[in-house]
Amino acid sequence: MSHASYSSHSQSIMTEDEEDWEDYVKGGYHPVHIGDAFSDGRYVVVRKLGWGHFSTVWLAKDTKLNRHVALKVVKAAPRYTETALDEIKLLQRLITSSTPPVQPTPENPNPPPSPSQTHPGRSHVISFLDHFRHKGPNGTHVCMVFEVLGENLLGLIKRHQNKGVPMPLVKQIAKQVLLGLDYMHRCCGVIHTDLKPENVLICIDDVESIIQAELAASANATSPPSRLIGVPPSKGRGGNQTPRSESVFITGSQPLPSPSSSFGSSPMFDKLAFAMSKIDGEATSKPGSYGSGSMAKDGSSGSGAATGLGITDGNAKRADSMEVTAERISSVSLDAGFNKMTTPHPSHPPGPSLLTQLAPAQPAASSPSAQPQGRPVPKASGSGDLASADTKISTSMMSVESTQRSLAETSTSSMVESLEKITVKIADLGNATWTEHHFTDDIQTRQYRCPEVILGAKWGPSADIWSVTCVIFELITGGDYLFDPASGSRYSKDDDHIAQIMELVGEIPKSIAFSGKYSSEFFNRKGELRHINKLRFWPLEAVLHDKYLFPKEEADAIASFLSPMIRLFPDRRAKASELVHHQWLEGIVVQGEIDVIRWAEEEEAARRRHAQQQASGREESPIRKLDEDAMKPVDEDPGGTASSKPDQDQSAQHPPHQAPILSAPPAPPSSTATASKP
């Protein structure tokens, strides 16, 4: 599914399965060894983090900036190179948004800041640090450098499989993911298209200390399992030919653990949190991402490995933690009851999503023997209307002022009292696309796929919002899927998926049912399902109350937040900018909001520096020095023996998709939350 993933299937620090030695050929993987140097000696490999179908991922020391990074080395074939270049352009857009920062001038001393400096969602998408090409025996490989992050949300879900992730953490994660998506959708014109727990990574505070401790522990332990594989003789029509003498040395993966004491586990590093397995063989994938998981919850293995590797900036400590900020904003006050809906619900038996037999019996509805029983499924209820929220909903661009107002409503005591804090980032842009230029219509991993994609209809940024609902449901239930379709003797997996959606949110209007190129496969002329006759309707609030035993008030509150995200009309689905103001998230302050204040302070300091530079006749680049490496043009050859441009004929055969021009301003928000292509 993604090419930079890894998994660990046992207590061993090495995964049982590594990449296929047969892929170490021309156009395939680059043979990387511990101690190898990349980009003219800047990045020195210290450990293997994981692998996937399209790349291998390594922990490396950035000798220039004295920090550790995640280095992804993509296969060399032209198709992988093309997709990697697409991903780099998308990642660069996330750095700058559609409008790069403008430096002050005498004529314009106070230019408006870029959304990349003022939107709290910028802090909740992965940090892309650098890119270059590396020439090896199998060809020229695109390499991408990211910050190092901890495990993904699937590991967090596994820790809480019996009772669900604590609600304060769920709310923080929900707000951060929505802020990240709002930044991507409205400011950058980017749709993720593959949002799932494996693609949301947890930040590690003091990441350098964790890495140093881990490397020290590894040095004292047995060396990681590796194997030297002799390449068997090549075969031709005449049988075995002369054996080749070369062999392949495959290094064992050692995923970097996340400290788990804050998230419901022992203070020890939780290596078992990385026991992730393949979700669905149908899941789409594009060879651009550095780390998503294609391993699934059921423990089955698959072509892609799951990931927990992430990318954080490698600085020793987060500049502003929640606690530090709490001290800084000592005058703030907050409604002490904002966590009133966090009563833990009783544990529930693990089960395959909502396919259960717990649905309330209804006189007029029964399930045929060939159809999965108890498919969850309700009609959308009025409780899901955002209008019911008391809080004012704003779709304006996030700004320093609005963030400060938000923080002004939050008390220091509440921030300090809530000991469990979590910061997450959306990762794996390998399947991402532009809002106005889709690379493919084959998007989203099965369980997170929206109805318009299943039907082959028009889709946009709201496809990501649908996936958010599925992710949050998994978090609060401890791993159950919201939709988990299965094929039967008389219907396909897609048929069952549409049926489950109808059971949860209600009948699909004909205008939606007939909107896609595959609609006739699912619906007859009357708008009825062709292959599944009887449905068992089970609304979301009832599912939460009846199956998961949430108190009715809490179930209704959760449903009021989630239901607007799974409206059947894509253009009526709630937008991320609206959802972050929903009453269910009232009082939740996240790292991105804190970072906005820090950025404002840094901007003021930069203005003072610029004034001094003007006086001395020096000018500063409009791109922050921190981002200079990542913002190099994708076709630039950094030079040196370790890097080279791809062959010109390959570039001509596989021209990379062109990204929207970075200097173009973002389009104003529209009813569909899409940004027009410049």
C-alpha positions as CSV (number, residue, x, y, z in Angstrom):
1,M,0.0,0.0,0.0
2,S,2.7,2.4,0.8
3,H,6.3,2.2,0.3
4,A,7.8,3.1,3.5
5,S,6.2,1.1,6.0
6,Y,7.2,-1.5,8.4
7,S,5.7,-3.9,10.9
8,S,6.9,-6.1,13.7
9,H,5.1,-9.4,14.0
10,S,6.6,-10.6,17.2
11,Q,8.5,-9.4,20.2
12,S,11.7,-9.5,18.2
13,I,13.0,-6.1,17.2
14,M,13.4,-7.3,13.7
15,T,10.4,-7.9,11.6
16,E,10.0,-11.5,10.4
17,D,9.6,-10.4,6.8
18,E,11.8,-7.9,5.0
19,E,11.7,-6.7,1.4
20,D,12.1,-9.3,-1.3
21,W,15.7,-9.8,-2.4
22,E,14.4,-10.3,-5.9
23,D,13.7,-6.5,-6.0
24,Y,17.4,-5.7,-5.6
25,V,17.8,-5.4,-9.4
26,K,18.0,-2.6,-12.0
27,G,15.1,-0.3,-11.3
28,G,14.5,-1.8,-7.8
29,Y,15.7,-1.1,-4.3
30,H,19.1,0.6,-3.6
31,P,21.3,-1.6,-1.4
32,V,21.7,0.4,1.8
33,H,24.0,-0.5,4.6
34,I,24.5,0.9,8.1
35,G,27.1,3.6,7.8
36,D,26.4,4.6,4.2
37,A,26.4,8.3,3.5
38,F,24.0,10.1,1.2
39,S,23.8,13.6,-0.3
40,D,27.6,14.3,-0.3
41,G,28.0,12.7,3.1
42,R,25.4,14.8,4.9
43,Y,23.1,11.9,5.9
44,V,24.7,8.8,7.6
45,V,22.6,5.7,8.0
46,V,22.4,4.4,11.5
47,R,19.5,2.0,11.5
48,K,16.8,0.5,9.3
49,L,13.3,1.6,10.2
50,G,11.2,-0.2,7.7
51,W,10.4,-1.0,4.2
52,G,7.5,-1.1,1.7
53,H,6.9,-2.1,-1.9
54,F,8.3,1.1,-3.3
55,S,11.1,2.1,-0.9
56,T,13.1,1.4,2.2
57,V,13.2,3.8,5.1
58,W,16.3,4.5,7.3
59,L,17.1,6.4,10.4
60,A,20.0,8.7,9.5
61,K,22.1,11.3,11.2
62,D,22.0,14.7,9.6
63,T,25.6,15.8,10.1
64,K,24.9,19.3,8.9
65,L,22.2,20.1,11.4
66,N,23.2,17.6,14.1
67,R,19.8,15.8,14.3
68,H,18.3,12.5,13.2
69,V,16.0,12.2,10.3
70,A,14.0,9.5,8.4
71,L,15.5,8.8,5.0
72,K,13.3,7.2,2.4
73,V,15.0,5.7,-0.6
74,V,12.7,5.0,-3.5
75,K,13.1,2.3,-6.1
76,A,14.8,3.5,-9.2
77,A,12.4,2.5,-12.0
78,P,10.9,5.5,-13.9
79,R,7.4,4.9,-12.6
80,Y,8.5,5.1,-9.0
81,T,10.6,8.2,-9.8
82,E,7.6,10.0,-11.4
83,T,5.4,9.3,-8.5
84,A,8.0,10.3,-5.9
85,L,8.4,13.6,-7.8
86,D,4.7,14.2,-7.6
87,E,4.8,13.6,-3.9
88,I,7.7,16.0,-3.4
89,K,5.6,18.8,-5.1
90,L,2.7,18.1,-2.8
91,L,5.0,18.1,0.2
92,Q,6.5,21.4,-0.9
93,R,3.1,22.9,-1.1
94,L,2.4,21.9,2.5
95,I,5.5,23.9,3.5
96,T,4.5,27.1,1.9
97,S,0.8,26.8,1.3
98,S,-0.3,28.5,-1.9
99,T,1.4,31.8,-0.9
100,P,5.1,31.8,0.1
101,P,6.0,34.3,2.9
102,V,6.6,37.8,1.6
103,Q,9.4,39.8,3.1
104,P,8.7,43.4,4.3
105,T,9.8,46.2,2.0
106,P,9.8,50.0,2.5
107,E,6.7,50.2,0.3
108,N,5.0,47.3,2.2
109,P,6.5,47.1,5.7
110,N,3.8,44.8,7.0
111,P,2.8,42.2,4.3
112,P,0.2,39.7,5.3
113,P,1.7,36.5,6.6
114,S,1.3,33.2,4.6
115,P,-1.2,30.6,6.0
116,S,1.8,28.4,6.5
117,Q,2.8,30.7,9.3
118,T,-0.7,31.5,10.7
119,H,-2.7,28.3,10.3
120,P,-2.6,25.9,13.3
121,G,-3.1,22.9,10.9
122,R,0.4,23.5,9.5
123,S,1.8,21.9,12.7
124,H,-0.3,18.8,12.1
125,V,1.0,17.7,8.8
126,I,4.3,15.9,8.4
127,S,7.5,18.0,8.1
128,F,9.3,17.4,4.8
129,L,13.0,18.4,5.2
130,D,15.0,17.6,2.1
131,H,15.1,15.7,-1.2
132,F,17.9,14.6,-3.5
133,R,18.8,11.9,-6.0
134,H,21.3,9.1,-5.3
135,K,23.0,7.0,-7.9
136,G,23.6,3.4,-7.2
137,P,24.1,0.0,-8.9
138,N,20.4,-0.3,-9.6
139,G,19.9,3.1,-11.0
140,T,19.2,6.7,-9.8
141,H,16.9,6.8,-6.7
142,V,14.8,9.7,-5.5
143,C,15.4,10.2,-1.8
144,M,13.2,12.1,0.7
145,V,14.0,13.3,4.2
146,F,11.4,13.7,6.9
147,E,11.3,14.4,10.6
148,V,11.3,11.4,12.9
149,L,7.9,10.6,14.4
150,G,6.7,7.8,16.6
151,E,4.1,5.1,16.1
152,N,0.9,5.5,14.2
153,L,-2.7,5.6,15.6
154,L,-3.1,1.9,15.0
155,G,-0.6,1.2,17.7
156,L,-2.5,3.5,20.0
157,I,-5.8,1.7,19.2
158,K,-4.3,-1.6,19.9
159,R,-3.2,-0.5,23.4
160,H,-6.8,0.3,24.2
161,Q,-8.5,-2.5,22.3
162,N,-10.8,-3.5,25.1
163,K,-12.2,-0.1,26.0
164,G,-11.3,2.5,23.4
165,V,-8.8,5.3,23.5
166,P,-9.5,7.7,26.4
167,M,-11.9,10.4,25.2
168,P,-9.6,13.4,26.0
169,L,-7.0,11.9,23.7
170,V,-9.6,11.2,21.0
171,K,-10.8,14.8,21.1
172,Q,-7.2,16.1,20.8
173,I,-6.5,13.8,17.9
174,A,-9.8,14.7,16.1
175,K,-9.1,18.4,16.4
176,Q,-5.5,18.1,15.2
177,V,-6.4,15.9,12.2
178,L,-9.2,18.3,11.2
179,L,-6.9,21.3,11.5
180,G,-4.3,19.5,9.4
181,L,-6.9,18.7,6.7
182,D,-8.3,22.3,6.7
183,Y,-4.8,23.5,6.1
184,M,-4.3,21.0,3.3
185,H,-7.7,21.5,1.7
186,R,-8.1,25.3,1.8
187,C,-4.6,26.7,2.0
188,C,-2.7,24.1,-0.1
189,G,-5.3,22.7,-2.5
190,V,-4.3,19.1,-1.5
191,I,-6.5,16.1,-0.8
192,H,-4.9,13.3,1.2
193,T,-7.2,10.5,-0.2
194,D,-5.9,7.8,2.1
195,L,-6.6,8.9,5.7
196,K,-6.6,6.0,8.1
197,P,-5.0,5.3,11.5
198,E,-1.8,4.0,9.9
199,N,-1.3,7.4,8.3
200,V,-1.6,9.6,11.4
201,L,1.6,9.5,13.4
202,I,2.3,10.4,17.0
203,C,5.0,13.0,17.8
204,I,7.7,12.2,20.3
205,D,8.7,14.9,22.7
206,D,12.4,15.1,23.1
207,V,12.8,12.8,20.1
208,E,16.7,13.1,20.1
209,S,16.9,11.7,23.6
210,I,14.6,8.8,22.7
211,I,16.8,8.0,19.7
212,Q,20.0,8.2,21.7
213,A,18.6,5.9,24.4
214,E,17.4,3.5,21.7
215,L,20.7,3.5,19.9
216,A,22.5,3.0,23.1
217,A,20.3,0.0,24.0
218,S,20.8,-1.5,20.6
219,A,24.6,-1.1,20.9
220,N,24.5,-3.2,24.1
221,A,22.2,-5.8,22.6
222,T,22.8,-8.4,20.0
223,S,23.2,-6.9,16.6
224,P,20.0,-6.7,14.6
225,P,19.2,-9.9,12.6
226,S,20.3,-9.5,9.0
227,R,20.8,-12.0,6.3
228,L,23.1,-12.5,3.4
229,I,21.2,-14.0,0.5
230,G,23.0,-15.6,-2.4
231,V,21.2,-14.8,-5.7
232,P,20.2,-18.1,-7.3
233,P,21.2,-18.9,-10.8
234,S,19.2,-17.1,-13.5
235,K,16.8,-19.3,-15.6
236,G,16.4,-19.3,-19.3
237,R,14.7,-21.5,-21.9
238,G,17.6,-24.0,-21.6
239,G,17.4,-24.3,-17.9
240,N,19.7,-22.9,-15.3
241,Q,22.4,-20.6,-16.7
242,T,25.7,-19.6,-15.2
243,P,25.2,-18.7,-11.5
244,R,25.7,-15.0,-10.7
245,S,28.3,-14.4,-8.0
246,E,26.7,-11.3,-6.3
247,S,24.6,-11.6,-3.2
248,V,22.1,-9.4,-1.4
249,F,22.6,-8.3,2.2
250,I,19.3,-7.4,3.8
251,T,19.3,-5.5,7.0
252,G,16.7,-6.2,9.7
253,S,14.1,-3.5,10.4
254,Q,14.1,-1.9,13.8
255,P,11.1,0.4,14.1
256,L,11.7,3.3,16.5
257,P,9.4,2.9,19.5
258,S,7.3,5.6,21.0
259,P,7.3,6.3,24.8
260,S,4.1,4.7,25.9
261,S,3.7,5.8,29.5
262,S,1.2,8.5,28.5
263,F,-0.9,6.3,26.3
264,G,-2.1,3.5,28.5
265,S,0.9,1.2,28.6
266,S,3.9,0.5,30.7
267,P,6.7,3.1,31.0
268,M,8.8,0.7,28.9
269,F,9.0,1.2,25.2
270,D,6.1,-0.6,23.6
271,K,7.5,-2.5,20.7
272,L,4.4,-4.6,20.5
273,A,2.5,-1.5,19.4
274,F,4.2,-2.0,16.0
275,A,2.5,-5.4,15.4
276,M,0.4,-4.0,12.6
277,S,-1.0,-6.0,9.8
278,K,-2.5,-5.5,6.4
279,I,-5.9,-3.9,6.2
280,D,-7.2,-4.9,2.8
281,G,-5.6,-6.2,-0.3
282,E,-7.8,-3.8,-2.3
283,A,-6.4,-0.7,-0.7
284,T,-5.0,1.6,-3.2
285,S,-1.5,2.7,-3.1
286,K,0.8,5.0,-4.9
287,P,4.6,4.8,-4.6
288,G,5.2,8.1,-3.1
289,S,4.6,7.8,0.6
290,Y,7.2,7.3,3.2
291,G,5.2,5.6,5.7
292,S,1.6,4.4,5.8
293,G,0.6,1.0,6.9
294,S,-0.6,-1.6,4.8
295,M,-0.7,-4.2,7.5
296,A,-4.0,-4.9,9.0
297,K,-5.6,-5.3,12.3
298,D,-6.3,-9.0,11.9
299,G,-2.6,-9.9,11.9
300,S,-2.5,-11.0,8.4
301,S,0.5,-10.1,6.3
302,G,0.4,-8.4,3.0
303,S,2.5,-6.9,0.3
304,G,3.0,-3.7,2.2
305,A,4.3,-3.3,5.6
306,A,2.7,-1.2,8.3
307,T,4.5,1.8,9.6
308,G,5.1,3.6,12.7
309,L,8.0,5.6,11.4
310,G,7.3,9.2,11.3
311,I,9.0,12.4,10.9
312,T,9.6,15.1,13.4
313,D,12.1,17.7,13.3
314,G,14.7,16.1,15.3
315,N,15.2,19.1,17.6
316,A,15.9,18.0,21.1
317,K,12.7,19.3,22.6
318,R,9.5,20.8,21.3
319,A,9.8,24.6,21.5
320,D,6.5,25.0,23.3
321,S,4.9,22.1,25.1
322,M,1.4,22.4,26.5
323,E,2.8,22.7,30.0
324,V,5.2,25.5,29.1
325,T,2.5,27.4,27.3
326,A,0.2,26.9,30.2
327,E,2.7,28.9,32.3
328,R,2.9,31.6,29.6
329,I,-0.8,32.1,29.4
330,S,-1.5,32.2,33.1
331,S,-4.3,34.7,32.8
332,V,-6.5,32.4,30.7
333,S,-9.7,30.8,32.1
334,L,-11.8,27.9,30.8
335,D,-15.0,26.2,31.4
336,A,-14.0,23.5,33.9
337,G,-16.6,21.1,32.6
338,F,-15.3,20.8,29.1
339,N,-14.5,17.1,29.7
340,K,-17.9,16.2,31.1
341,M,-18.4,13.6,28.4
342,T,-15.4,11.5,29.1
343,T,-17.0,8.7,31.2
344,P,-15.3,5.5,30.1
345,H,-17.7,3.1,28.6
346,P,-17.6,-0.6,29.6
347,S,-15.4,-2.9,27.6
348,H,-16.9,-4.6,24.6
349,P,-16.1,-7.8,23.0
350,P,-13.9,-7.4,19.9
351,G,-15.8,-7.8,16.7
352,P,-15.6,-7.1,13.0
353,S,-16.9,-3.6,13.0
354,L,-20.6,-3.2,13.0
355,L,-21.3,-6.5,11.4
356,T,-22.9,-8.0,14.5
357,Q,-26.1,-9.4,15.5
358,L,-26.8,-6.8,18.1
359,A,-28.9,-4.6,15.9
360,P,-32.4,-4.1,17.4
361,A,-35.0,-6.3,15.8
362,Q,-37.5,-4.5,13.6
363,P,-40.7,-6.0,12.4
364,A,-40.3,-4.9,8.8
365,A,-36.6,-5.7,8.5
366,S,-34.7,-8.9,8.6
367,S,-31.5,-10.0,7.2
368,P,-31.3,-12.7,4.5
369,S,-29.2,-15.7,5.3
370,A,-26.7,-14.9,2.7
371,Q,-26.2,-11.4,4.1
372,P,-24.0,-10.4,7.1
373,Q,-26.2,-10.1,10.1
374,G,-26.6,-6.9,12.1
375,R,-25.0,-4.5,9.7
376,P,-25.0,-1.2,11.6
377,V,-27.0,1.4,10.0
378,P,-29.1,4.2,10.7
379,K,-30.6,7.1,9.1
380,A,-28.9,10.4,9.6
381,S,-30.6,12.1,12.5
382,G,-31.2,15.7,13.3
383,S,-28.7,15.4,16.1
384,G,-26.0,15.4,13.5
385,D,-26.7,18.9,12.4
386,L,-23.9,21.4,13.1
387,A,-26.6,24.0,13.6
388,S,-27.4,22.4,16.9
389,A,-24.0,23.4,18.3
390,D,-24.1,26.4,20.6
391,T,-20.7,27.6,19.5
392,K,-20.4,29.9,16.5
393,I,-19.0,28.2,13.4
394,S,-16.5,30.2,11.4
395,T,-15.1,29.2,8.0
396,S,-12.6,32.1,7.9
397,M,-8.9,31.4,7.7
398,M,-7.3,30.5,11.0
399,S,-5.3,33.3,12.3
400,V,-3.2,34.4,15.2
401,E,-6.0,36.5,16.6
402,S,-8.6,33.7,16.5
403,T,-6.1,31.3,18.1
404,Q,-5.4,33.8,20.9
405,R,-9.2,34.2,21.4
406,S,-9.4,30.4,21.7
407,L,-6.6,30.2,24.2
408,A,-8.1,33.1,26.1
409,E,-11.1,30.9,26.8
410,T,-8.9,28.1,28.2
411,S,-7.7,28.0,31.8
412,T,-4.2,27.2,32.8
413,S,-5.5,24.8,35.4
414,S,-7.4,22.8,32.9
415,M,-4.4,22.5,30.6
416,V,-2.2,21.4,33.4
417,E,-4.8,19.1,35.0
418,S,-5.2,17.1,31.8
419,L,-2.0,15.0,32.1
420,E,-2.6,13.0,29.0
421,K,-1.5,15.1,26.0
422,I,-0.9,13.9,22.5
423,T,0.3,15.5,19.3
424,V,-0.2,13.9,16.0
425,K,0.6,14.6,12.4
426,I,-1.0,13.5,9.1
427,A,1.6,11.6,7.1
428,D,2.1,9.6,3.9
429,L,1.3,11.9,1.0
430,G,2.1,9.1,-1.4
431,N,-1.5,8.9,-2.5
432,A,-2.4,12.6,-2.2
433,T,-3.6,14.7,-5.1
434,W,-4.5,18.2,-6.1
435,T,-8.0,19.4,-5.5
436,E,-8.4,20.3,-9.2
437,H,-6.2,17.7,-10.8
438,H,-6.7,14.1,-9.6
439,F,-4.0,11.6,-10.4
440,T,-6.5,8.7,-10.2
441,D,-10.1,7.9,-9.1
442,D,-9.0,4.7,-7.4
443,I,-8.5,6.2,-3.9
444,Q,-9.0,5.4,-0.2
445,T,-8.4,2.2,1.7
446,R,-11.6,0.1,1.7
447,Q,-12.9,0.7,5.2
448,Y,-12.4,4.5,4.9
449,R,-13.9,4.8,1.4
450,C,-16.7,7.3,0.8
451,P,-19.8,6.4,-1.2
452,E,-19.1,8.7,-4.1
453,V,-15.8,6.9,-4.7
454,I,-17.5,3.5,-4.6
455,L,-20.1,4.7,-7.1
456,G,-17.5,6.2,-9.4
457,A,-18.9,9.7,-9.0
458,K,-17.2,13.1,-8.6
459,W,-15.2,13.5,-5.4
460,G,-13.2,16.2,-3.6
461,P,-11.8,17.2,-0.3
462,S,-14.9,16.0,1.6
463,A,-13.7,12.4,0.8
464,D,-11.1,13.0,3.5
465,I,-13.8,14.1,5.9
466,W,-15.7,10.9,5.5
467,S,-12.5,9.0,6.4
468,V,-12.0,11.1,9.5
469,T,-15.4,9.7,10.9
470,C,-14.2,6.2,10.3
471,V,-10.9,6.9,12.1
472,I,-12.5,8.5,15.1
473,F,-15.0,5.7,15.4
474,E,-12.1,3.2,15.6
475,L,-10.4,5.3,18.3
476,I,-13.5,5.4,20.5
477,T,-14.5,1.8,20.1
478,G,-11.0,0.3,20.5
479,G,-10.5,-0.8,16.9
480,D,-13.9,-1.7,15.5
481,Y,-14.5,-0.5,11.9
482,L,-17.4,1.8,11.2
483,F,-17.8,0.0,7.9
484,D,-16.3,-3.4,7.2
485,P,-17.9,-4.9,4.1
486,A,-17.6,-8.5,3.0
487,S,-18.7,-10.2,-0.1
488,G,-21.4,-12.9,-0.1
489,S,-22.7,-15.5,-2.6
490,R,-25.1,-13.0,-4.1
491,Y,-23.4,-9.7,-3.7
492,S,-19.9,-8.1,-3.9
493,K,-17.9,-6.3,-1.2
494,D,-18.9,-3.0,-2.8
495,D,-22.6,-4.0,-2.6
496,D,-22.2,-4.7,1.0
497,H,-20.3,-1.5,1.6
498,I,-23.2,0.6,0.0
499,A,-25.7,-1.4,2.1
500,Q,-23.8,-0.7,5.3
501,I,-23.7,3.0,4.5
502,M,-27.4,3.1,3.9
503,E,-28.1,1.2,7.1
504,L,-26.1,3.8,9.1
505,V,-27.1,7.1,7.4
506,G,-30.3,6.3,5.6
507,E,-31.6,5.7,2.1
508,I,-29.4,7.1,-0.7
509,P,-31.2,9.7,-2.7
510,K,-31.6,8.9,-6.4
511,S,-29.5,11.9,-7.4
512,I,-26.6,10.4,-5.5
513,A,-27.4,6.7,-6.3
514,F,-27.3,7.4,-10.1
515,S,-24.4,9.9,-10.0
516,G,-21.5,7.5,-10.7
517,K,-20.3,5.5,-13.6
518,Y,-20.8,2.3,-11.6
519,S,-24.2,3.2,-10.3
520,S,-26.1,0.7,-12.4
521,E,-24.1,-2.1,-10.8
522,F,-25.6,-1.3,-7.5
523,F,-29.0,0.2,-8.1
524,N,-32.0,-0.7,-10.3
525,R,-34.1,1.9,-12.1
526,K,-36.1,2.5,-8.9
527,G,-33.0,3.4,-7.0
528,E,-33.1,0.1,-5.0
529,L,-30.2,-2.1,-4.3
530,R,-29.9,-4.8,-6.9
531,H,-28.3,-7.5,-4.8
532,I,-29.3,-6.9,-1.2
533,N,-33.0,-6.6,-0.5
534,K,-33.4,-6.1,3.2
535,L,-31.6,-3.7,5.4
536,R,-31.4,-3.3,9.1
537,F,-31.3,0.4,9.9
538,W,-29.2,1.4,13.0
539,P,-28.4,5.1,13.5
540,L,-25.0,6.1,14.7
541,E,-26.2,7.4,18.1
542,A,-28.1,4.1,18.6
543,V,-25.0,2.1,17.7
544,L,-22.9,4.0,20.3
545,H,-25.6,3.6,23.0
546,D,-26.9,0.1,22.3
547,K,-23.7,-1.7,21.2
548,Y,-20.9,0.3,22.9
549,L,-22.9,1.2,26.0
550,F,-22.2,4.9,25.9
551,P,-24.7,6.9,28.1
552,K,-27.4,8.3,25.8
553,E,-26.3,11.9,26.3
554,E,-22.7,11.1,25.4
555,A,-23.7,8.9,22.5
556,D,-25.9,11.8,21.1
557,A,-23.0,14.3,21.6
558,I,-20.5,12.1,19.7
559,A,-23.1,11.4,16.9
560,S,-23.8,15.2,16.6
561,F,-20.1,15.6,15.9
562,L,-19.6,12.6,13.5
563,S,-22.9,12.6,11.6
564,P,-22.2,15.8,9.6
565,M,-19.0,14.2,8.3
566,I,-20.9,11.3,6.7
567,R,-23.6,13.1,4.9
568,L,-24.3,11.4,1.6
569,F,-24.1,14.6,-0.5
570,P,-20.4,15.4,-0.7
571,D,-20.9,19.1,-1.0
572,R,-23.1,19.1,2.2
573,R,-20.6,17.3,4.2
574,A,-19.2,19.4,7.1
575,K,-15.9,21.0,6.4
576,A,-12.9,20.7,8.6
577,S,-12.9,24.5,9.3
578,E,-16.4,24.1,10.7
579,L,-15.9,20.9,12.7
580,V,-12.9,22.3,14.7
581,H,-15.4,24.7,16.3
582,H,-18.0,22.0,17.1
583,Q,-19.2,21.9,20.7
584,W,-17.9,18.4,21.2
585,L,-14.3,19.9,20.9
586,E,-15.0,22.8,23.2
587,G,-12.0,23.6,25.4
588,I,-9.6,21.4,23.5
589,V,-6.3,23.3,22.9
590,V,-3.8,21.6,20.6
591,Q,-0.1,22.1,19.7
592,G,-0.8,23.8,16.4
593,E,-2.7,26.6,18.1
594,I,0.2,27.1,20.5
595,D,2.6,27.1,17.5
596,V,0.7,29.9,15.9
597,I,1.5,32.2,18.8
598,R,5.1,31.1,18.7
599,W,5.3,31.8,15.0
600,A,3.8,35.3,15.6
601,E,6.6,36.0,18.1
602,E,9.2,34.7,15.7
603,E,7.7,36.8,12.9
604,E,8.0,39.9,15.0
605,A,11.6,39.0,15.8
606,A,12.2,38.5,12.0
607,R,10.8,41.9,11.2
608,R,13.2,43.5,13.6
609,R,16.1,41.5,12.0
610,H,14.9,42.6,8.5
611,A,14.9,46.2,9.6
612,Q,18.5,45.9,10.7
613,Q,19.5,44.0,7.6
614,Q,18.0,46.8,5.4
615,A,20.0,49.3,7.3
616,S,23.1,47.3,6.5
617,G,22.1,46.6,2.9
618,R,21.6,42.8,3.3
619,E,18.4,41.0,2.3
620,E,16.9,37.7,3.5
621,S,15.4,34.9,1.4
622,P,11.6,34.8,1.6
623,I,11.9,31.0,2.3
624,R,12.9,30.2,5.8
625,K,16.4,28.6,6.0
626,L,14.8,25.7,7.7
627,D,12.9,24.9,4.5
628,E,15.5,25.7,2.0
629,D,16.6,22.1,1.4
630,A,13.0,20.8,1.0
631,M,12.1,23.6,-1.4
632,K,14.8,22.9,-4.0
633,P,13.3,22.3,-7.4
634,V,12.5,18.7,-7.9
635,D,14.6,18.5,-11.1
636,E,17.7,20.1,-9.5
637,D,20.9,18.0,-9.4
638,P,22.6,18.8,-6.1
639,G,25.8,17.5,-7.7
640,G,28.4,15.2,-6.3
641,T,29.2,11.6,-7.0
642,A,26.2,10.4,-4.9
643,S,23.6,12.2,-7.0
644,S,22.6,12.5,-10.6
645,K,19.7,13.5,-12.7
646,P,17.5,10.8,-14.3
647,D,18.2,10.0,-17.9
648,Q,16.6,12.5,-20.2
649,D,14.9,9.8,-22.2
650,Q,13.2,8.5,-19.1
651,S,12.0,11.9,-18.2
652,A,10.5,12.3,-21.6
653,Q,8.7,9.0,-21.5
654,H,7.3,9.7,-18.0
655,P,6.8,13.5,-17.6
656,P,6.0,14.3,-14.0
657,H,2.6,15.9,-13.2
658,Q,2.9,19.6,-12.8
659,A,1.9,21.1,-9.5
660,P,0.0,24.4,-9.3
661,I,2.3,27.4,-9.2
662,L,3.5,28.0,-5.7
663,S,3.2,31.8,-6.0
664,A,-0.4,31.7,-6.8
665,P,-2.8,32.8,-4.0
666,P,-5.2,30.4,-2.5
667,A,-8.7,30.4,-3.9
668,P,-11.4,31.7,-1.5
669,P,-13.4,29.0,0.3
670,S,-16.2,27.6,-1.7
671,S,-19.2,25.5,-0.9
672,T,-17.3,22.4,-1.7
673,A,-14.2,23.4,0.2
674,T,-12.0,23.1,-2.9
675,A,-9.2,25.4,-3.9
676,S,-9.1,26.2,-7.6
677,K,-6.0,25.3,-9.5
678,P,-4.0,28.4,-10.3
